[in-house]
Amino acid sequence: MCSIDQDVDMPVPKSKITTRRDLLQGRCHKCKEAPPVVDMKRVQYCRPCFIESVLYRFKLAVMRGSKEPDGAKVCIAVSGGPSSSLLLEGMKRFHAIDPTNPRKRRKFSEMIVCYIDTAAVLGHSEKAVEIDQAAKEAGFEFFRVPLESVFLNPDGSDPGVLVPQGINAQEIIQLQMIQQSTSVTPAERLQQCVHALGKATAKEEMLELLTWKVIIRLAKREGCAVVARGDNSTRMAVNVIAQTSRGRGFGMPVEMSEHAGWYKGITIVRPLRDILAKEVAVFNRFEQIHAVLTPEFTTGMPAKASIDRLTEAFVVGLQNEFPMTVNTVVRTAAKVVTGYTDEDTTPCPLCDGPIQKSSSDWRARHTVSNLAAVKNPASTTGGVKQKEDGKSSPCSNDCACSENVTSVTVPPPSISTSCCSSTRASAKPMDISPHICYACQNLCRDVVDTAAAAAVTRRKTAAPLPTSQNPASATSIAASIAAPPPEQQQPAFVLPAYVAEAVVSRKGRDWMKKEIGEFLIEDGED
C-alpha cells in the first residue's frame, strides 16, 4: 500500500537532448565513420564529405538561381583568383554528363569563359595565358577581352570620349562634360579614367564597374542568357557593408537577391553564395586547383587603404569569433526590399545600377556646395530646364531648342551637332550628375576633390605674390599656377562615350514626356 508519508526513491528519467544530428566524438559529422580533417562553422567533415558538401551547395545555388529554361548559354566570368578557379571547376563538373545516369540531361547547352584583362592598369598580362589554358582543359571556349575595349563601341568603332569641360571645386554637384574625338589609344583612356581618381576606394570601384560593363556587353554579343559570377559568401558579406558605405544601398537587392531580374534578358547566378572563402581555399587545396593571383591596387597595403580592405578585415575578424556572421549578413541582405522594381526607376548610365528618385535633390539639400541648386533643386532634376516663358527644354546649350548659350565647341564629324538627337551623343557640354546614381556622383566627386587638392599644391609651389621689391604681374602668376610642372600634373579624367549617349537619350525622353504629359492616360482612368 502506498503511503504519502513514506519516501520512495524513484529514478528521475533523463530527457534525451535532441540535436540536428547525432555527433560522434572524433568522427565526421556527416558519415560518422572517418576522422574529420576540416572544421567549418564548428561542423567537422572528413575529406570526401567536405568535397561532396561544397559541390552539393554549388549545384543547388546554380539550380536555384537560374530560372532559365533548359538549353540556355552561360558566360562564366573569371578573374583567375581562388573563387574563380573553383567556379570554373564546379561548372565543368556540373556540365559533365554522368555515365551512370543516362537519363540526366544538361541544364545548359553551352558554356563560355570570359576573362577581362586589366593589364593596361594593373600589368601582369601573362596571367591571361594561364587562365586560357585552364579554360581549354575544362573544354570551354575562352574569350579574353581587354578592359580598355569599354571605350569602344560593340562593333569596334571609336565613338570618342567624354571629358570634363571644367571642374569647379566650389560646385561639386555639377560635372560639366563634353564628348569629343581623340587620338589617345583606348589603353591610355583607361589609365586616365582610373588614375585621375585620388583614393584607392574610387579606383577599385571604377575598375569594378567598367569590368562588369564589359562582361554584360560580351554576354549580350555572344547570346548568353546566364552570367555566372564567382562571388563567395564572404565576398558578398563584405560587399553588403562596403557598397552601403559607398552609397549603393538602393541597389543592394540587385547584387544580393537570387531573382533580381534587373538586367533584361540576362540572369545573374552566384554558385558560391553559400560557400565561405575559407572553404574555397580548402577545396582548391584538396582538389589541387591552381589559382592565378593578380595584384590589385591595395595588394600588400594595410587594411585602411580602402573601404573594401577595411570591411574585409572587419568581417573576417568577426567570422573567426562568431562562425555565423557571414551567413547572417548575406541572408539578411537578400531580404532587403527597395524601390528598384518601380516602373519609373532608370538605370545609371555609368554603372547600370538603379537610380533612386530625387537623389540629386537630396544631395543638393544636404551638401553645402551650390546655393543655386539648393534654393531651386527641381530646376536640374531630370535634365529638363525651365525657360522664362514657362516652356521646358531638354537642353541647356546653344542649340535650336535652348536659349542658354554657354560655350561653343566644334564637334568631330562623326558626332551629331544637334543636342536633340537621340541616336548620337551630343557634342555640347552637359551636366551628367542629375542622370547618374548617388554612388557614381560620389565617384565623380573624388575627381573634383583630387583636382582641388592638386590646385592647392600648385598654389603652394607657385611664385610669391608681387611686392615692391619683387614686382610681378597677376597674369604671370596665374599662368604659373595653371601650368604646373609635368611631375605635378594630374591625369585628365575621361569617361566612356556610352555615358553621354545614355544621358542625351534620357534627356530627350524626359523632355518629350513632359511635353505630352497632359495627353497621357494613366492606369485606372476611363
FILO-108371 format. One record per residue: x, y, z of N, C-alpha, C in turn. Coordinates in steps of 0.1 Angstrom, whole numbers, plus 5000, padded with zeros to 4 digits. Layout:
N
XYZXYZXYZ
...
//
This chain:
526
500849885000500050005000500950125000
500550234992501350354991501050445002
502050515007501850605018502450735014
501750845018502250975014503351015024
503450945035504550985044505850905041
505750805033506950725030507650775018
508950795020509850845010510150725000
509850744988510150644978511250704968
512350634968513450674959513150614945
512750704936512450664922513450734913
514050664903515050734894514350834885
514950954884514451064876514851034861
513851024853514250994839514951114832
516051084826516851184820516251214806
515951334803515451374790516651374780
516351304769517351304758517451434751
518651484750518751614742518751584727
517751644721517651614706518451724699
519251684690520151764682519851744667
520351834659520051824645520751694639
521851654644522551534640523251474652
523251344653523951284664525451284661
526151354670527551374668528351274675
529351224669530351124675531651194676
532151184688533451254691534551184683
535251274675536351224667535951164654
534751184650534251134637533651244629
533551224616532951314607531451334610
530951454610529651484614528651434604
529051404592528151354581528151204580
529351144577529350994576529550924589
530050994599530250934612531150814612
532050814603532950704602534450744602
534750824592536150874590536450984600
537750994603538151104612538051244605
537651344611537551474605538851544602
538851614591540051694587539751844585
538551874585538152014583537052054593
537252174599536252224608535752364603
534552364598533952474592532652514600
532652634605531452684613531152584624
532152524630532052434641531452304637
531552264625531052144619532252074613
532551954617533751884613533351784602
534251784591534051694579535251614577
535151494571536251434565536451484551
537551444545537851504531536751474521
536351344519535251324509533951394512
533551394524532251454528532351604526
533551664528533651814527533551844512
534251774503534151794489532751784484
532051674488530651654484529751764489
530051814501529151924506529352054498
530552084494530852204487530152194473
530352084466529752064453528252064453
527652004464526252004465525652144467
526252224475525852364477526052444464
527152414457527352474444526252444434
525952324433524852284423523552334427
523252334440521952384445521852534442
522952614443522852754440522652784426
523252704417523052714403521652684399
521052574404519652544400518652634406
518952684418518052784425518152924418
519252964414519453094409519053114394
519153004386518953014372517552954369
516653044366515253014362515053004347
516153014340516053004325515752854321
514952844310514652704305515952634301
515852504301517052424297517552454283
518852454281519352484268519952624267
519952704278520552844278522052834277
522652944272524052964271524553044283
525752994288526253054300527553124298
527753244303529053314303529653304317
530853244319531453224331532553334333
532253434341533253544343534253504354
535553504349536653454358537653574359
538353574370539453664372540753594375
540753464377541953384379542153364394
541353424403541553404417541053274422
541153244435540753114441539253084438
538353194440536953174438536653144423
537353224414537053194400537553064396
538653014401539152874398538152774403
537552784415536552694419535252704411
534952824407533752844398533952774385
535152784379535352714366535352564368
535952514379535952364381534552314384
533752394392532452354396531452354384
531652454375530752454363531152344353
532452304353532852194345532252064350
532252034363531551914368530051924367
529552044368528052054367527652024352
528452064343528152044329528451914323
529251834331529651704326528451604326
528451504317527451404316527851284325
526851244333527051134342526851004335
527950924333527750794325526850694332
526750704345525950614353524450644353
524150764348522750814347522450864333
522050774324521850824310520650914309
519750914318518551004317518851144321
519951174327520351304331520651394319
520051504318520251604307521051724312
521751784303522451904307521452024309
521752104319520952224322521252324311
522452344308522852454298523452384286
523152454274523652394262525152424259
525652534263526952574260527452674271
528752664273529452754283530652814277
530852944280532053014275532653084287
533953104287534753164298535153304293
534853404302535253534299536253584309
537353644304538353704313538653844308
538453934317538654074314540154114318
540954144308542354174310542554314315
543054334327543254464332544754504332
545554444322546954464322547254614319
546354684312546654824309546754914322
546154864333546154944345546954874356
546854744357547454664368548754594363
548954574350550054504345549854354345
550954274344550854124345549954064334
550254104322549454044311549653904308
550753844314551053704312550053614319
549253664329548353584336547253534327
546853604317545853554308546153424301
547453394299547753274293547453154302
547653164315547353054324545853034325
545053144325543653134325543153064312
543753104301543353044288543552894289
544652854294544952704295543952634304
543652694315542652634324541252614317
540852724310539552714303539552604292
540652594285540752494275540752354281
541452334292541352204299539952164303
539152264307537752244310536852224298
537352244286536552224274535652344270
535952464275535152574273535852674263
535052744255535652844247536052964255
537253024252537753124260537753254253
537353364260537353494255538153584264
539253644258540053734265539753874260
539153964268538654094264539454194272
540154284266540854394273539854494279
540154534290539254634297539154764289
540154804282540154924275539154924264
538554804260537554804250536254864254
536154904267534954974271534855104265
535955164260535955294254535655284239
535355164234534955154220533555104219
532955114208531555064205531654914204
530454844206530454704205530954654191
530854734181531354694167532754724165
533454784175534854824174535154964170
534155034166534355174161534655264173
535355374171535755474181534755584182
533955594193532955704195533555824202
534855824205535455934212535355914227
535556014235535456004250534656124255
534356114268533656214275534656284285
534956404282535956474290535256594297
535756634309535156754316535556884309
534556964307534857094301535457184312
535157154324535757234335535257184348
536057174358535657124371535857234381
534757274388534857374398534657314412
535757324420535757264433534657324442
534157444439533157504447531757464443
531657394432530357344427530557194424
530657114435530956974433529756894429
528556954429527456884424527456864409
527956964402527856974388529256924382
529156844371530356804364530056814349
530356934344530156964330531156884321
530556804312531456724304531056734289
531956704281531656724266532356604259
531656554249532156434241532956494229
534056434227534956474216535756364212
536256374199537156274194538556294199
539356194199540756204205541556094198
542856124197543856034191544455944202
544055964214544655884225544155734224
544955644226544555504225543655464236
542855354234541955314245542655274258
543855224257544555184269544955314277
545355414270545655544276544455614282
543255594276542055654281541655584294
541855444294541555374307542455424318
543755444315544655484325544255624330
543855714321543455844325542155844334
541255754330540055734338540255694352
541155594354541355534367542355614375
543455664369544455734377544155874380
543055934374542656064378541956064391
541455944396540855934409541955924419
541655994430542756014440542755894450
541655844455541555744465541555604459
542155514467542255374462540855314462
539955354470538555314470537855344457
538055474453537455514440538055444428
539355414428539955344417539455194416
539355134428538754994428537354994423
536555094427535155094423535055124408
535855214403535755244388536155124380
537255054385537754934378536654824378
535954814389534954714391533754734381
533254854381532054884373532354884358
533554924354533954914340534054764336
534654684345534754544342533454474340
532454514349531154454348530454494335
530654614331530154664319530554584307
531854554306532454474295531854334296
531654274308531154134309529754134303
528954224307527554234302527454254287
528354334282528454354267528854234260
529754154265530254034259529153924259
528453914271527353824272526253844262
525853974260524854004250525353974236
526554004233527053984220527153834216
527453754226527553604224526253534226
525153604229523853544231523753464244
524453504254524353424267523153484275
522353384280521253424289521553424303
522753364307523153344321524553394322
524853464333526253504336526553454350
527553374351527953314364529153394370
528953434382530053514389530653434400
531853454404532553384414532553444428
531553514431531453584445531153484455
532053454464531753364475531053434486
530653364496529753414507530453524515
531753504517532553614524532653734516
532853724503532953844495531653914494
530553844494529253904493528953984506
529353924518529153994530529954124531
531154114526531954234525531354344516
530754294505530154394495528954454501
528254384510527054444516527354574524
528454564532528854674540529554774532
530454734524531254834516530454914506
529554844499528654914489527655004496
527254964508526355054515527055184520
528255164524529055284528529455374517
529455314505529755404493528555464486
527355434492526155494487525355404477
525655274477524955184468523955104475
523455144486522455064493521155044486
520755144477519455134470519555014460
520654984455520854874445521254744452
521254734465521654614471520954494467
519554494465518854374460519354324447
519854414438520354374425521554284427
522454314437523654234440523454114448
522454114457522254014467521153914464
520053964458518953874455519253774444
518653654446518853554436517953574423
516953644425516053674414515753814412
516753894410516654044409515954084396
516354014385515854044372516054184367
517154254372517454384368517954394354
518854304350519454314336518454234327
517954314317516954254308517654144299
517054024299517553924291518653844296
519253884308520353814314520053784329
520353664333520253624346521553604353
521753664365523053654372522953544382
523853454382523953344392525253354399
525253324412526453314420526453184427
527153084421527152944426527852934440
528753034443529453024455528853104467
527653144465527053234475526853164489
526853034490526752964502528052904506
529152944500530552884503531452994508
532052974520532953074526534253074518
534953184520536353204514537253094519
537153064532538052954538537752824531
536452794529536052664523536652664508
536652774501537152784488538652744488
539352804498540852774498541052624502
540352564511540552424514540152334503
539052364496538652284484539652284473
540152404470541252414460542452334464
542752334476543952254481543752104480
542552064484542251914483542251874468
541651954460541451914446542651954437
543652024443544852074436544452164424
543652254427543152364417544052484419
544752514408545652624408544952754405
545252854413544752994411545753084406
545353174397546253274392545953404399
546953444407546753564415547253694408
546453794407546753914400546754034410
547854104412547854214422546854324418
546354384429545354494427545954624433
545154724434545654854438546054844453
545354764461545654764475546454644480
547054564470547754444474548954484482
549154424493550354444502550154574510
549054644510548854764517548054734530
548054824540547354794552545854794550
545154754560543654744559542954874556
543554984561542955114560543155174546
543755104537544055154523542755184516
541755104518540455134510539355084519
538155114515536955074522536754924521
537054864509536854724508537854644516
539154684517540054614525539754624540
539254744544538954764558537654684562
536754674553535554594556535854454556
536754404547537154264547537754224560
538654304565539354274577538354274589
537354354588536354364599535454234598
535054194586534154084585534853954588
536053934583536853814586537153804601
537453914608537653904622536453864630
535253914626534053874632533753724629
534053684617533753544613534553444621
535853484625536653394633536153374647
535453484652534953474666533553424666
532753454656531353414655531053354641
531053224641531053154628529853184619
528753234624527553254616527453404611
528553484613528453624609528153644594
528953574586528853594571527453544567
527053424572525753374568524653464572
524753524583523653614588523553744579
524753794576524753924568524253894554
524653784548524253764534522753734534
522253654543520853614542519953734546
520453824555519653944558519654034547
520754054540520854154529519954104517
519853964516519053914505517553944507
517153974519515754004522515454154521
516454234519516154384518515454414505
514354504507513554534496513654684494
513954734482513954874479513054904467
512955024462512055054451512655044438
513654954436514354944423513454884413
512454814417511554754407510454844402
510354964407509355064402509455084387
508355114381508355134367509255244362
509255354370509955474366511455474371
511955364376513355354380514255334368
515255414366516055414355517455364358
518155304349519555254352520555374351
521655364359522655464358523455444345
523755554338524555534326525955484328
526455504340527855474343528055334348
527255294358527355164364526255064361
525155114354523955024351523154984363
523455044375522655024387521455104387
520455074396519255164397519555294403
518855394398518955534404517755564413
518055594425517055634434516455774431
515155784432514455904428514956024437
515156134431515456264437516756254445
517656164441518956154448519756284446
519656354435520356474432519856584441
518456594443517856694451518256674466
518356544470518756514484520156564486
521056534477522456584478522556734478
521656804470521756944469521257014482
520356944489519857004502520856974514
521656864512522556824523523956854521
524356914510525756944507525857094505
526757154512527057294511528057314499
527457324487528357334476527857434465
526557444463526057524453524757584458
524757714461523557764467522357774457
522657794444521657804435520857664433
521657554434521057424433520257394446
520657444457519957424470518657504470
518657624465517457704465516457654455
516857604444515957554433516457424428
516457314436516957194431516157124420
514857164419514057104409514357154395
515157264394515457314381516357224373
517157144380518057054372517656904373
516556874379516156734380515756684367
516256574363515956504351516556574339
517356674340518056734329517156824321
515956864327514956954320514957084326
515357194319515357324324514157404319
513757504328512557584325513057714319
512357754308512657884302511857994309
512158114306511458224312510058234308
509658184296508258184292507458064297
508057984306507357874312507457744304
508057744292508257624285509457554289
509457424286510657344290511457304278
512757274281513657234270514657134276
514957034269515856934274517256974273
517657094268518957124266519257254274
520557274277521057394284522157454276
522157434263523257474254522757554242
523657594233523257684222522857604210
521657534212521057464200519757524197
518957474188517757534184516657534195
516757444205515757434215516257494228
517257574228517857624240518157774238
517957854248518257994248519458024257
519957924264521057954273522357914266
523158004261524357984254525457984264
526157864265527257854275528657874268
528957784259530157794252530057724238
530857754229530757704216531957614213
531757494210532857394207532557334193
533657294187533557234173533457084175
532357014172532356874174533056804163
533456674165534056604154533056564144
533456534132532556494121531656384124
532156284132531356164135530256184145
530156304151529256324162528256424157
526956404161525856494157526056624163
525656734155525756874160524556914167
523556834167522256874174522256804188
521956884198521856824211520556754213
519656764204518356704205518356564199
519456524193519556394187519556284197
518756184195518656074204519455954199
519955954187520755844182522255864184
522755984185524156004187524256104199
525356094206525656174217525956314213
525656414222525756554219527256594221
527656694213529056744214528956874222
527856904229527757024237527956984251
528357084260528657054274527357004280
527456904289526256854296526656824310
525656844319525856814333525356664335
526256574338525856434339525456394353
525656484363525456444377523956424379
522956494373521556454377521156324371
521856264362521456144355522256024360
523156034369523855914374523455894388
523755774393523255734407524055814417
523655794430524255874441525755824443
525955694441527355644443528255694432
527755694420528655754409528855904410
527955974416528156114419529356124429
529356044439530456044449531756004442
531655914432532855874424533455994416
532556074410532956194403533456304412
532856304424533256404434534756384438
535156254438536556224441537556294431
537056304418537856374408538056514412
536856574416536956724420537856744432
537656654442538556674454540056654450
540356564441541756544437542256664429
541356724421541756844413541956964422
541056974433541257084442542457074450
542756944455544056924462545256954454
545156924441546356954432546457104430
545357174429545357314428546057384440
545657334452546257394464547757364464
548157244460549657214459550357304449
549757334438550357424428550457564434
549457604441549557744447550657754457
550857644465551957654474553357654468
553457594456554757584450554857694439
553857784438553957894428554858004432
555058094423555858214426555258294437
556058374445555458454456554658574450
553858624458552958734454553858864451
553358944442554159064439554259164450
555459214452555759314462556559434455
556759534463557559644458558959604454
559559504462560859464459560859354447
559759284446559659184436558359194428
558359294419557159314411556959204401
555659174400555259064390553859084387
553459054375552159074370551258964375
549958984377549058884381548858784370
549058824358548958724346549958624347
551258664350552358564350552158464362
551658514373551358424384550258324381
549158374375548158284371548558184361
549458224352549958124342550858024349
551658064359552457964365551657864373
550457914379549657824386548857724376
548457784365547657704356548557604348
549857624348550657524341551757474350
551357374358552357314368553357234360
554457204367555457114361554856974358
555456904349554956774345554756674356
555656674366555556584377554456604386
553856734385552756764394551456764387
551456744374550156744366549356624369
548056644370547156534373546556484359
546456354358545856304345544456354343
544156374330542756424327541756314329
540656344335539556244337538756234325
538556114321537756084309536755964313
535655964306534655864307534255804294
533855674293533455614280532255694274
532255684261531255764253529855714256
529655584260528255534262527555614273
528255674282527655754292526955874286
527655944277527056054270525856014262
525855904255524755864247523555834256
523755774267522655744276522055864282
522855964285522456094291521556164281
522056184269521356254259520056194256
520056064255518755984252517756004263
518256004275517356024287516856164288
517656264285517156404285516056424274
516256354263515256374252513956304257
513956194263512756124267512056204278
512856254288512256334299511556454293
512256524283511656644278510356614270
510356504262509256464254508056424264
508356354274507356304284506656424291
507456534293506956654300506056724290
506456724277505656804268504256734265
504256604265502956534262502356474274
502756524286502256464298500856484300
500256594296498856624298497956534289
498556474279497756394269497856244272
498756214282498856074286497756024295
497355904293496255844301496855754311
496655784324497255704335496455574336
497055474343496355344346495155374355
493955324352492855334361491855444356
492355534346491455634341490655584330
489455644329488455594318488955654305
//
